[in-house]
Amino acid sequence: MSQSVTAVTTSSGSKRPYRKGNPLSASEKQQAAVARKKLTHKELKIFVRNPIKDRLLIECEKEGLTQAEYIERVLQQAFDESDK
């Protein structure tokens, strides 16, 4: 004999509400991410010589960091040393 299994759904919290409308495009997602980041960060634009940039890429890959994270870390270390 086969037994029918009734699926009972219980949720410990509220479900995520349905979002009406079309999903965001890739550029809209990027704009939203940049807008969120601007609340806590300032933009820094610099030009560096090609050999320095190449070395930065290698170091970032070794450390598993983004370029921004790596530069932020280097600056923080320099500031910490100057405070001593």
N, C-alpha and C positions, 0 to 999 in steps of 0.2 A: 504494500500500500504506500502511496506517496502522500507525504504530508505537505500541506501548503505552509510556507513560511511567510508570516506577515512582517514586513519591514516597519519597524517603529523608529521614527526619527525624533530624537530629543536633542535639543541644543542647550548647551550650558550658557550660552550668551546669545545676543541678538545677531541675526544674520546681516550680512552686508546688504545695504539697500541696492535695489536695481538702479543702474545709472542709465537714464534715458539719453538718447542721442547717439551720435556717431563717436567711435573711439578717436582719441587724439592722434594726429599724424606724428611722424618722427620729429619734424621741426617744432611742432607745438609742445611735444614732450621736452625737447631740449630747451625751449624758451622758458617753460615752467621750472625746469631744474636750475637754470641760470637765475631766474627771479628769486627762487628760494635761497640760493647760495649768496646772492647780493645782500640778504638780510644780515649775514654774519661775516662776510668777507669783503675785501676790497680788491679790485682788479689791478694787476701789475703787468704792464707791457714793456718788454725790454728786447734789445737786440744784442746778441752775443756772437763772437766770432765762430766760424764753422767748427774748428777743432774743439772748442769748449762745448758746443752743442752736441757734437758726436760723443764726447766723453760723458756728458750728462746722460745721454740716452743709454750708454753702456752701464753706468752706475745705477740708473733707475731700474734697468732690467735685472741687474744683480740683486738689488735690494728688494725688488718686487713693489716698487712705489711708482706713483705717477710723478711727472716732472714737478708739478706744483707741490706735492707732498715732500719731495726731496729738497726742493729749494726752501720750503718753509722750515724743514728740519735744520738745514745748514744755517739759515738766518737765526733761528732760535738758539742754536749752539753758540754762534758768534755773539749774540746778545748776552747770553748767560755768562760767557767768558769775560766779556767787557764789564759786567756788573761785579765781578770778583775784586 
